[in-house]
Amino acid sequence: MAANNGAVNHDGGLIVSFGEMLIDFVPTVSGVSLAEAPGFLKAPGGAPANVAIAVSRLGGKSAFVGKLGDDEFGHMLAGILKENGVSGEGINFDKGARTALAFVTLKADGDREFMFYRNPSADMLLTPDELNLELIRSAKVFHYGSISLIVEPCRSAHLKAMEVAKDAGALLSYDPNLRLPLWPSAEEAREQIMSIWDKAEVIKVSDNELEFLTGSNKIDDESAMSLWHPNLKLLLVTLGDKGCNYYTKHFHGTVGAFPVKAVDTTGAGDSFVGALLTKIVDDQSVLEDEVKLKEILRYSCACGAITTTKKGAIPALPTVPELEAFLNTHH
Protein backbone atom coordinates (compact mmCIF):
# COMPACT_ATOMS: atom_id res chain seq x y z
CA MET A 1 0.00 0.00 0.00
CA ALA A 2 1.39 3.43 -0.92
CA ALA A 3 1.99 5.79 2.00
CA ASN A 4 -0.18 8.89 1.76
CA ASN A 5 0.89 12.59 2.08
CA GLY A 6 4.53 11.63 2.36
CA ALA A 7 3.78 9.68 5.53
CA VAL A 8 6.19 6.90 6.35
CA ASN A 9 5.07 3.34 5.81
CA HIS A 10 5.00 2.08 9.41
CA ASP A 11 5.16 -1.68 9.18
CA GLY A 12 7.73 -2.59 11.86
CA GLY A 13 7.08 -3.64 15.45
CA LEU A 14 5.03 -1.33 17.66
CA ILE A 15 6.75 0.87 20.27
CA VAL A 16 4.34 1.97 23.00
CA SER A 17 5.27 4.95 25.20
CA PHE A 18 3.55 5.31 28.56
CA GLY A 19 3.28 8.39 30.76
CA GLU A 20 2.78 12.12 30.70
CA MET A 21 2.23 14.64 27.93
CA LEU A 22 2.06 18.29 28.83
CA ILE A 23 2.70 21.80 27.58
CA ASP A 24 5.96 23.56 28.32
CA PHE A 25 5.74 27.33 28.34
CA VAL A 26 9.14 28.52 27.16
CA PRO A 27 10.26 32.18 27.46
CA THR A 28 10.55 34.05 24.18
CA VAL A 29 13.99 35.21 25.39
CA SER A 30 16.79 32.86 26.52
CA GLY A 31 18.84 33.41 29.64
CA VAL A 32 16.19 35.14 31.75
CA SER A 33 14.28 34.03 34.86
CA LEU A 34 10.57 33.20 34.61
CA ALA A 35 9.77 36.50 36.34
CA GLU A 36 11.83 38.47 33.81
CA ALA A 37 10.49 36.68 30.72
CA PRO A 38 8.54 39.10 28.51
CA GLY A 39 6.40 36.31 27.06
CA PHE A 40 6.10 32.56 26.57
CA LEU A 41 5.64 30.20 23.66
CA LYS A 42 3.70 27.01 24.19
CA ALA A 43 5.74 23.91 23.38
CA PRO A 44 4.14 20.47 23.60
CA GLY A 45 6.27 18.03 25.58
CA GLY A 46 6.46 15.28 28.18
CA ALA A 47 9.27 12.78 27.74
CA PRO A 48 7.21 9.65 26.84
CA ALA A 49 5.23 11.62 24.25
CA ASN A 50 8.44 13.07 22.80
CA VAL A 51 9.81 9.52 22.44
CA ALA A 52 6.63 8.38 20.66
CA ILE A 53 6.90 11.24 18.16
CA ALA A 54 10.67 10.72 17.73
CA VAL A 55 9.98 7.08 16.78
CA SER A 56 7.31 8.03 14.28
CA ARG A 57 9.46 10.76 12.66
CA LEU A 58 12.18 8.17 12.13
CA GLY A 59 9.81 5.80 10.35
CA GLY A 60 8.92 3.63 13.34
CA LYS A 61 5.47 2.57 14.50
CA SER A 62 4.45 4.15 17.79
CA ALA A 63 1.55 4.67 20.19
CA PHE A 64 1.13 6.78 23.30
CA VAL A 65 -0.71 5.67 26.45
CA GLY A 66 -1.68 8.33 28.96
CA LYS A 67 -4.34 10.79 30.11
CA LEU A 68 -4.95 14.37 29.06
CA GLY A 69 -7.39 16.98 30.31
CA ASP A 70 -10.66 17.24 28.39
CA ASP A 71 -9.71 20.84 27.63
CA GLU A 72 -8.34 22.78 24.67
CA PHE A 73 -4.75 22.00 25.57
CA GLY A 74 -5.48 18.28 25.97
CA HIS A 75 -7.17 18.06 22.58
CA MET A 76 -4.36 20.11 21.04
CA LEU A 77 -1.80 17.59 22.36
CA ALA A 78 -3.83 14.61 21.11
CA GLY A 79 -3.94 16.37 17.73
CA ILE A 80 -0.16 16.80 17.70
CA LEU A 81 0.34 13.08 18.33
CA LYS A 82 -2.04 12.27 15.49
CA GLU A 83 -0.41 14.75 13.08
CA ASN A 84 2.90 13.08 13.81
CA GLY A 85 1.62 9.60 13.04
CA VAL A 86 1.43 8.38 16.64
CA SER A 87 -1.53 6.13 17.46
CA GLY A 88 -3.87 7.73 20.02
CA GLU A 89 -5.79 4.55 20.86
CA GLY A 90 -4.30 4.60 24.35
CA ILE A 91 -5.28 8.19 25.20
CA ASN A 92 -7.93 8.97 27.82
CA PHE A 93 -9.42 12.37 28.65
CA ASP A 94 -10.29 13.52 32.16
CA LYS A 95 -13.37 15.74 32.54
CA GLY A 96 -12.36 17.09 35.92
CA ALA A 97 -8.63 17.73 35.72
CA ARG A 98 -6.54 19.97 33.53
CA THR A 99 -3.71 19.04 31.19
CA ALA A 100 -0.38 19.54 32.99
CA LEU A 101 1.64 22.70 32.33
CA ALA A 102 5.30 23.48 32.98
CA PHE A 103 7.05 26.83 32.80
CA VAL A 104 10.62 26.31 31.67
CA THR A 105 13.52 28.74 31.98
CA LEU A 106 16.17 28.41 29.30
CA LYS A 107 19.47 29.38 30.82
CA ALA A 108 22.16 30.95 28.63
CA ASP A 109 23.81 27.53 28.03
CA GLY A 110 20.57 25.97 26.77
CA ASP A 111 19.98 24.12 30.06
CA ARG A 112 16.65 24.29 31.88
CA GLU A 113 14.80 24.94 35.13
CA PHE A 114 11.15 23.92 35.62
CA MET A 115 8.08 25.19 37.45
CA PHE A 116 5.14 22.76 37.23
CA TYR A 117 1.36 23.19 37.41
CA ARG A 118 -0.01 19.75 38.32
CA ASN A 119 -2.49 19.84 41.20
CA PRO A 120 -3.48 17.24 40.19
CA SER A 121 -3.20 17.19 36.43
CA ALA A 122 -5.01 14.70 34.20
CA ASP A 123 -1.95 12.50 33.58
CA MET A 124 -1.74 11.73 37.33
CA LEU A 125 -5.32 10.41 37.34
CA LEU A 126 -4.99 7.55 34.85
CA THR A 127 -6.41 4.41 36.48
CA PRO A 128 -5.53 0.75 35.75
CA ASP A 129 -9.10 0.21 34.43
CA GLU A 130 -8.62 2.90 31.77
CA LEU A 131 -5.64 1.18 30.15
CA ASN A 132 -6.05 -0.05 26.59
CA LEU A 133 -4.69 -3.53 27.32
CA GLU A 134 -5.07 -4.74 23.75
CA LEU A 135 -2.78 -1.95 22.54
CA ILE A 136 -0.26 -2.58 25.32
CA ARG A 137 -0.20 -6.33 24.56
CA SER A 138 0.62 -5.61 20.93
CA ALA A 139 3.80 -3.66 21.86
CA LYS A 140 7.19 -5.09 20.84
CA VAL A 141 8.82 -2.40 23.02
CA PHE A 142 7.14 -0.76 26.02
CA HIS A 143 8.83 2.48 27.10
CA TYR A 144 8.22 4.56 30.25
CA GLY A 145 9.69 7.06 32.68
CA SER A 146 9.34 7.63 36.42
CA ILE A 147 7.06 10.67 36.64
CA SER A 148 4.10 8.29 36.33
CA LEU A 149 5.26 6.59 39.57
CA ILE A 150 4.88 9.68 41.76
CA VAL A 151 1.21 9.42 42.75
CA GLU A 152 -1.76 7.10 42.70
CA PRO A 153 -3.79 6.12 40.72
CA CYS A 154 -1.28 6.65 37.90
CA ARG A 155 1.38 4.60 39.70
CA SER A 156 -0.86 1.51 39.77
CA ALA A 157 -1.74 2.06 36.11
CA HIS A 158 1.99 2.24 35.29
CA LEU A 159 2.79 -0.99 37.18
CA LYS A 160 -0.12 -2.82 35.56
CA ALA A 161 0.78 -1.63 32.05
CA MET A 162 4.38 -2.73 32.57
CA GLU A 163 3.31 -6.17 33.76
CA VAL A 164 0.84 -6.66 30.89
CA ALA A 165 3.45 -5.60 28.30
CA LYS A 166 6.08 -7.88 29.84
CA ASP A 167 3.73 -10.86 29.97
CA ALA A 168 2.96 -10.33 26.28
CA GLY A 169 6.67 -10.49 25.46
CA ALA A 170 7.58 -6.81 25.06
CA LEU A 171 11.07 -5.45 25.66
CA LEU A 172 10.85 -3.00 28.61
CA SER A 173 12.66 0.31 28.15
CA TYR A 174 13.12 2.80 31.02
CA ASP A 175 14.36 6.39 31.07
CA PRO A 176 13.83 7.67 34.63
CA ASN A 177 13.88 11.28 33.40
CA LEU A 178 14.36 12.72 36.88
CA ARG A 179 12.35 15.88 37.65
CA LEU A 180 13.10 16.48 41.33
CA PRO A 181 10.61 19.37 41.82
CA LEU A 182 7.76 16.91 41.15
CA TRP A 183 8.73 14.49 43.93
CA PRO A 184 7.90 14.97 47.64
CA SER A 185 11.60 14.47 48.46
CA ALA A 186 14.87 13.33 46.89
CA GLU A 187 14.74 10.13 48.99
CA GLU A 188 11.28 9.28 47.72
CA ALA A 189 12.40 9.94 44.13
CA ARG A 190 15.39 7.63 44.49
CA GLU A 191 13.36 4.92 46.18
CA GLN A 192 10.52 4.92 43.63
CA ILE A 193 12.80 5.20 40.59
CA MET A 194 14.71 2.16 41.89
CA SER A 195 11.53 0.26 42.85
CA ILE A 196 11.03 -0.87 39.23
CA TRP A 197 14.72 -0.90 38.27
CA ASP A 198 15.18 -4.66 37.93
CA LYS A 199 12.23 -5.03 35.53
CA ALA A 200 13.68 -3.03 32.62
CA GLU A 201 15.87 -4.59 29.93
CA VAL A 202 17.05 -1.31 28.42
CA ILE A 203 17.79 1.62 30.74
CA LYS A 204 19.05 5.07 29.79
CA VAL A 205 20.23 7.53 32.43
CA SER A 206 21.93 10.91 32.07
CA ASP A 207 25.22 11.66 33.84
CA ASN A 208 23.26 13.76 36.40
CA GLU A 209 20.83 10.91 37.04
CA LEU A 210 23.72 8.48 37.49
CA GLU A 211 25.15 10.75 40.20
CA PHE A 212 21.74 11.11 41.84
CA LEU A 213 20.94 7.38 41.85
CA THR A 214 24.36 6.15 42.97
CA GLY A 215 25.17 8.99 45.37
CA SER A 216 28.63 9.08 43.78
CA ASN A 217 30.06 12.12 42.03
CA LYS A 218 32.01 9.92 39.62
CA ILE A 219 30.74 9.24 36.11
CA ASP A 220 32.79 6.09 35.60
CA ASP A 221 32.31 2.41 34.74
CA GLU A 222 32.28 1.34 38.36
CA SER A 223 29.56 3.81 39.22
CA ALA A 224 27.47 2.78 36.19
CA MET A 225 27.92 -0.95 36.84
CA SER A 226 26.63 -0.51 40.40
CA LEU A 227 23.24 -0.01 38.66
CA TRP A 228 23.53 -3.24 36.64
CA HIS A 229 20.96 -6.00 37.26
CA PRO A 230 20.68 -9.54 35.81
CA ASN A 231 17.66 -8.81 33.54
CA LEU A 232 19.39 -5.86 31.89
CA LYS A 233 20.44 -6.13 28.25
CA LEU A 234 21.70 -2.56 27.77
CA LEU A 235 22.55 0.26 30.17
CA LEU A 236 23.27 3.66 28.67
CA VAL A 237 24.72 6.71 30.38
CA THR A 238 24.33 9.84 28.26
CA LEU A 239 27.04 12.45 28.72
CA GLY A 240 25.47 15.52 27.07
CA ASP A 241 27.91 16.97 24.56
CA LYS A 242 30.39 14.17 25.27
CA GLY A 243 28.33 11.32 23.78
CA CYS A 244 27.35 8.22 25.75
CA ASN A 245 28.72 5.18 27.56
CA TYR A 246 27.17 1.77 26.91
CA TYR A 247 27.21 -1.41 28.99
CA THR A 248 25.96 -4.90 28.13
CA LYS A 249 26.59 -8.32 29.67
CA HIS A 250 29.62 -8.90 27.44
CA PHE A 251 31.11 -5.53 26.49
CA HIS A 252 31.12 -1.82 27.26
CA GLY A 253 32.49 1.34 25.68
CA THR A 254 31.90 4.93 24.65
CA VAL A 255 30.41 6.58 21.58
CA GLY A 256 31.52 10.17 20.99
CA ALA A 257 29.19 13.10 20.45
CA PHE A 258 28.70 15.36 17.44
CA PRO A 259 29.87 18.95 17.83
CA VAL A 260 26.84 21.23 17.36
CA LYS A 261 25.81 24.65 18.62
CA ALA A 262 23.19 23.79 21.25
CA VAL A 263 20.26 26.21 21.45
CA ASP A 264 17.90 24.15 23.62
CA THR A 265 18.64 20.72 25.09
CA THR A 266 14.92 19.91 25.58
CA GLY A 267 14.02 16.57 24.04
CA ALA A 268 17.59 15.55 23.13
CA GLY A 269 17.49 12.51 25.43
CA ASP A 270 14.03 11.56 24.14
CA SER A 271 15.24 11.84 20.55
CA PHE A 272 18.22 9.62 21.43
CA VAL A 273 15.91 7.00 23.01
CA GLY A 274 13.43 7.13 20.11
CA ALA A 275 16.21 6.51 17.61
CA LEU A 276 17.63 3.62 19.63
CA LEU A 277 14.25 1.92 20.07
CA THR A 278 13.40 2.31 16.37
CA LYS A 279 16.66 0.55 15.51
CA ILE A 280 16.26 -2.36 17.95
CA VAL A 281 12.50 -3.05 17.89
CA ASP A 282 12.68 -5.53 15.03
CA ASP A 283 16.08 -7.05 15.81
CA GLN A 284 17.15 -7.22 19.44
CA SER A 285 20.19 -9.35 18.53
CA VAL A 286 22.03 -6.08 17.80
CA LEU A 287 22.27 -5.63 21.59
CA GLU A 288 24.79 -8.50 21.55
CA ASP A 289 26.79 -7.26 18.55
CA GLU A 290 29.13 -4.46 19.59
CA VAL A 291 29.90 -3.24 16.07
CA LYS A 292 26.21 -2.93 15.18
CA LEU A 293 25.31 -1.46 18.56
CA LYS A 294 27.98 1.25 18.25
CA GLU A 295 26.60 2.17 14.85
CA ILE A 296 23.07 2.43 16.29
CA LEU A 297 24.31 4.55 19.20
CA ARG A 298 26.14 6.85 16.81
CA TYR A 299 22.85 7.26 14.93
CA SER A 300 21.04 7.90 18.24
CA CYS A 301 23.65 10.46 19.34
CA ALA A 302 23.22 12.23 16.00
CA CYS A 303 19.46 12.42 16.63
CA GLY A 304 20.07 13.89 20.07
CA ALA A 305 22.57 16.40 18.67
CA ILE A 306 20.22 17.62 15.93
CA THR A 307 17.46 18.07 18.51
CA THR A 308 19.58 20.54 20.51
CA THR A 309 20.02 22.85 17.52
CA LYS A 310 16.38 24.05 17.53
CA LYS A 311 14.07 25.41 20.22
CA GLY A 312 11.42 23.12 21.67
CA ALA A 313 11.44 19.32 21.78
CA ILE A 314 8.88 18.18 19.22
CA PRO A 315 9.65 20.72 16.44
CA ALA A 316 13.33 19.76 16.77
CA LEU A 317 12.93 15.96 16.48
CA PRO A 318 14.62 14.92 13.22
CA THR A 319 13.28 13.02 10.23
CA VAL A 320 15.28 10.35 8.38
CA PRO A 321 16.36 12.71 5.52
CA GLU A 322 17.56 15.34 8.06
CA LEU A 323 19.45 12.67 9.93
CA GLU A 324 21.09 11.26 6.81
CA ALA A 325 22.15 14.74 5.68
CA PHE A 326 23.61 15.40 9.14
CA LEU A 327 25.51 12.09 9.23
CA ASN A 328 26.89 12.72 5.73
CA THR A 329 28.37 16.04 6.81
CA HIS A 330 29.74 14.62 10.10
CA HIS A 331 31.84 11.63 9.13
C-alpha positions as CSV (number, residue, x, y, z in Angstrom):
1,M,0.0,0.0,0.0
2,A,1.4,3.4,-0.9
3,A,2.0,5.8,2.0
4,N,-0.2,8.9,1.8
5,N,0.9,12.6,2.1
6,G,4.5,11.6,2.4
7,A,3.8,9.7,5.5
8,V,6.2,6.9,6.4
9,N,5.1,3.3,5.8
10,H,5.0,2.1,9.4
11,D,5.2,-1.7,9.2
12,G,7.7,-2.6,11.9
13,G,7.1,-3.6,15.4
14,L,5.0,-1.3,17.7
15,I,6.7,0.9,20.3
16,V,4.3,2.0,23.0
17,S,5.3,4.9,25.2
18,F,3.5,5.3,28.6
19,G,3.3,8.4,30.8
20,E,2.8,12.1,30.7
21,M,2.2,14.6,27.9
22,L,2.1,18.3,28.8
23,I,2.7,21.8,27.6
24,D,6.0,23.6,28.3
25,F,5.7,27.3,28.3
26,V,9.1,28.5,27.2
27,P,10.3,32.2,27.5
28,T,10.5,34.1,24.2
29,V,14.0,35.2,25.4
30,S,16.8,32.9,26.5
31,G,18.8,33.4,29.6
32,V,16.2,35.1,31.8
33,S,14.3,34.0,34.9
34,L,10.6,33.2,34.6
35,A,9.8,36.5,36.3
36,E,11.8,38.5,33.8
37,A,10.5,36.7,30.7
38,P,8.5,39.1,28.5
39,G,6.4,36.3,27.1
40,F,6.1,32.6,26.6
41,L,5.6,30.2,23.7
42,K,3.7,27.0,24.2
43,A,5.7,23.9,23.4
44,P,4.1,20.5,23.6
45,G,6.3,18.0,25.6
46,G,6.5,15.3,28.2
47,A,9.3,12.8,27.7
48,P,7.2,9.6,26.8
49,A,5.2,11.6,24.3
50,N,8.4,13.1,22.8
51,V,9.8,9.5,22.4
52,A,6.6,8.4,20.7
53,I,6.9,11.2,18.2
54,A,10.7,10.7,17.7
55,V,10.0,7.1,16.8
56,S,7.3,8.0,14.3
57,R,9.5,10.8,12.7
58,L,12.2,8.2,12.1
59,G,9.8,5.8,10.4
60,G,8.9,3.6,13.3
61,K,5.5,2.6,14.5
62,S,4.4,4.2,17.8
63,A,1.6,4.7,20.2
64,F,1.1,6.8,23.3
65,V,-0.7,5.7,26.4
66,G,-1.7,8.3,29.0
67,K,-4.3,10.8,30.1
68,L,-4.9,14.4,29.1
69,G,-7.4,17.0,30.3
70,D,-10.7,17.2,28.4
71,D,-9.7,20.8,27.6
72,E,-8.3,22.8,24.7
73,F,-4.8,22.0,25.6
74,G,-5.5,18.3,26.0
75,H,-7.2,18.1,22.6
76,M,-4.4,20.1,21.0
77,L,-1.8,17.6,22.4
78,A,-3.8,14.6,21.1
79,G,-3.9,16.4,17.7
80,I,-0.2,16.8,17.7
81,L,0.3,13.1,18.3
82,K,-2.0,12.3,15.5
83,E,-0.4,14.7,13.1
84,N,2.9,13.1,13.8
85,G,1.6,9.6,13.0
86,V,1.4,8.4,16.6
87,S,-1.5,6.1,17.5
88,G,-3.9,7.7,20.0
89,E,-5.8,4.5,20.9
90,G,-4.3,4.6,24.4
91,I,-5.3,8.2,25.2
92,N,-7.9,9.0,27.8
93,F,-9.4,12.4,28.6
94,D,-10.3,13.5,32.2
95,K,-13.4,15.7,32.5
96,G,-12.4,17.1,35.9
97,A,-8.6,17.7,35.7
98,R,-6.5,20.0,33.5
99,T,-3.7,19.0,31.2
100,A,-0.4,19.5,33.0
101,L,1.6,22.7,32.3
102,A,5.3,23.5,33.0
103,F,7.0,26.8,32.8
104,V,10.6,26.3,31.7
105,T,13.5,28.7,32.0
106,L,16.2,28.4,29.3
107,K,19.5,29.4,30.8
108,A,22.2,30.9,28.6
109,D,23.8,27.5,28.0
110,G,20.6,26.0,26.8
111,D,20.0,24.1,30.1
112,R,16.6,24.3,31.9
113,E,14.8,24.9,35.1
114,F,11.1,23.9,35.6
115,M,8.1,25.2,37.4
116,F,5.1,22.8,37.2
117,Y,1.4,23.2,37.4
118,R,0.0,19.8,38.3
119,N,-2.5,19.8,41.2
120,P,-3.5,17.2,40.2
121,S,-3.2,17.2,36.4
122,A,-5.0,14.7,34.2
123,D,-1.9,12.5,33.6
124,M,-1.7,11.7,37.3
125,L,-5.3,10.4,37.3
126,L,-5.0,7.6,34.8
127,T,-6.4,4.4,36.5
128,P,-5.5,0.8,35.7
129,D,-9.1,0.2,34.4
130,E,-8.6,2.9,31.8
131,L,-5.6,1.2,30.1
132,N,-6.0,-0.1,26.6
133,L,-4.7,-3.5,27.3
134,E,-5.1,-4.7,23.8
135,L,-2.8,-2.0,22.5
136,I,-0.3,-2.6,25.3
137,R,-0.2,-6.3,24.6
138,S,0.6,-5.6,20.9
139,A,3.8,-3.7,21.9
140,K,7.2,-5.1,20.8
141,V,8.8,-2.4,23.0
142,F,7.1,-0.8,26.0
143,H,8.8,2.5,27.1
144,Y,8.2,4.6,30.2
145,G,9.7,7.1,32.7
146,S,9.3,7.6,36.4
147,I,7.1,10.7,36.6
148,S,4.1,8.3,36.3
149,L,5.3,6.6,39.6
150,I,4.9,9.7,41.8
151,V,1.2,9.4,42.8
152,E,-1.8,7.1,42.7
153,P,-3.8,6.1,40.7
154,C,-1.3,6.6,37.9
155,R,1.4,4.6,39.7
156,S,-0.9,1.5,39.8
157,A,-1.7,2.1,36.1
158,H,2.0,2.2,35.3
159,L,2.8,-1.0,37.2
160,K,-0.1,-2.8,35.6
161,A,0.8,-1.6,32.1
162,M,4.4,-2.7,32.6
163,E,3.3,-6.2,33.8
164,V,0.8,-6.7,30.9
165,A,3.4,-5.6,28.3
166,K,6.1,-7.9,29.8
167,D,3.7,-10.9,30.0
168,A,3.0,-10.3,26.3
169,G,6.7,-10.5,25.5
170,A,7.6,-6.8,25.1
171,L,11.1,-5.4,25.7
172,L,10.8,-3.0,28.6
173,S,12.7,0.3,28.1
174,Y,13.1,2.8,31.0
175,D,14.4,6.4,31.1
176,P,13.8,7.7,34.6
177,N,13.9,11.3,33.4
178,L,14.4,12.7,36.9
179,R,12.4,15.9,37.6
180,L,13.1,16.5,41.3
181,P,10.6,19.4,41.8
182,L,7.8,16.9,41.2
183,W,8.7,14.5,43.9
184,P,7.9,15.0,47.6
185,S,11.6,14.5,48.5
186,A,14.9,13.3,46.9
187,E,14.7,10.1,49.0
188,E,11.3,9.3,47.7
189,A,12.4,9.9,44.1
190,R,15.4,7.6,44.5
191,E,13.4,4.9,46.2
192,Q,10.5,4.9,43.6
193,I,12.8,5.2,40.6
194,M,14.7,2.2,41.9
195,S,11.5,0.3,42.9
196,I,11.0,-0.9,39.2
197,W,14.7,-0.9,38.3
198,D,15.2,-4.7,37.9
199,K,12.2,-5.0,35.5
200,A,13.7,-3.0,32.6
201,E,15.9,-4.6,29.9
202,V,17.0,-1.3,28.4
203,I,17.8,1.6,30.7
204,K,19.1,5.1,29.8
205,V,20.2,7.5,32.4
206,S,21.9,10.9,32.1
207,D,25.2,11.7,33.8
208,N,23.3,13.8,36.4
209,E,20.8,10.9,37.0
210,L,23.7,8.5,37.5
211,E,25.1,10.7,40.2
212,F,21.7,11.1,41.8
213,L,20.9,7.4,41.9
214,T,24.4,6.1,43.0
215,G,25.2,9.0,45.4
216,S,28.6,9.1,43.8
217,N,30.1,12.1,42.0
218,K,32.0,9.9,39.6
219,I,30.7,9.2,36.1
220,D,32.8,6.1,35.6
221,D,32.3,2.4,34.7
222,E,32.3,1.3,38.4
223,S,29.6,3.8,39.2
224,A,27.5,2.8,36.2
225,M,27.9,-0.9,36.8
226,S,26.6,-0.5,40.4
227,L,23.2,0.0,38.7
228,W,23.5,-3.2,36.6
229,H,21.0,-6.0,37.3
230,P,20.7,-9.5,35.8
231,N,17.7,-8.8,33.5
232,L,19.4,-5.9,31.9
233,K,20.4,-6.1,28.3
234,L,21.7,-2.6,27.8
235,L,22.5,0.3,30.2
236,L,23.3,3.7,28.7
237,V,24.7,6.7,30.4
238,T,24.3,9.8,28.3
239,L,27.0,12.4,28.7
240,G,25.5,15.5,27.1
241,D,27.9,17.0,24.6
242,K,30.4,14.2,25.3
243,G,28.3,11.3,23.8
244,C,27.4,8.2,25.7
245,N,28.7,5.2,27.6
246,Y,27.2,1.8,26.9
247,Y,27.2,-1.4,29.0
248,T,26.0,-4.9,28.1
249,K,26.6,-8.3,29.7
250,H,29.6,-8.9,27.4
251,F,31.1,-5.5,26.5
252,H,31.1,-1.8,27.3
253,G,32.5,1.3,25.7
254,T,31.9,4.9,24.6
255,V,30.4,6.6,21.6
256,G,31.5,10.2,21.0
257,A,29.2,13.1,20.5
258,F,28.7,15.4,17.4
259,P,29.9,19.0,17.8
260,V,26.8,21.2,17.4
261,K,25.8,24.7,18.6
262,A,23.2,23.8,21.3
263,V,20.3,26.2,21.4
264,D,17.9,24.1,23.6
265,T,18.6,20.7,25.1
266,T,14.9,19.9,25.6
267,G,14.0,16.6,24.0
268,A,17.6,15.6,23.1
269,G,17.5,12.5,25.4
270,D,14.0,11.6,24.1
271,S,15.2,11.8,20.6
272,F,18.2,9.6,21.4
273,V,15.9,7.0,23.0
274,G,13.4,7.1,20.1
275,A,16.2,6.5,17.6
276,L,17.6,3.6,19.6
277,L,14.2,1.9,20.1
278,T,13.4,2.3,16.4
279,K,16.7,0.6,15.5
280,I,16.3,-2.4,17.9
281,V,12.5,-3.0,17.9
282,D,12.7,-5.5,15.0
283,D,16.1,-7.1,15.8
284,Q,17.1,-7.2,19.4
285,S,20.2,-9.3,18.5
286,V,22.0,-6.1,17.8
287,L,22.3,-5.6,21.6
288,E,24.8,-8.5,21.5
289,D,26.8,-7.3,18.6
290,E,29.1,-4.5,19.6
291,V,29.9,-3.2,16.1
292,K,26.2,-2.9,15.2
293,L,25.3,-1.5,18.6
294,K,28.0,1.3,18.3
295,E,26.6,2.2,14.8
296,I,23.1,2.4,16.3
297,L,24.3,4.5,19.2
298,R,26.1,6.8,16.8
299,Y,22.9,7.3,14.9
300,S,21.0,7.9,18.2
301,C,23.7,10.5,19.3
302,A,23.2,12.2,16.0
303,C,19.5,12.4,16.6
304,G,20.1,13.9,20.1
305,A,22.6,16.4,18.7
306,I,20.2,17.6,15.9
307,T,17.5,18.1,18.5
308,T,19.6,20.5,20.5
309,T,20.0,22.9,17.5
310,K,16.4,24.0,17.5
311,K,14.1,25.4,20.2
312,G,11.4,23.1,21.7
313,A,11.4,19.3,21.8
314,I,8.9,18.2,19.2
315,P,9.6,20.7,16.4
316,A,13.3,19.8,16.8
317,L,12.9,16.0,16.5
318,P,14.6,14.9,13.2
319,T,13.3,13.0,10.2
320,V,15.3,10.4,8.4
321,P,16.4,12.7,5.5
322,E,17.6,15.3,8.1
323,L,19.4,12.7,9.9
324,E,21.1,11.3,6.8
325,A,22.1,14.7,5.7
326,F,23.6,15.4,9.1
327,L,25.5,12.1,9.2
328,N,26.9,12.7,5.7
329,T,28.4,16.0,6.8
330,H,29.7,14.6,10.1
331,H,31.8,11.6,9.1
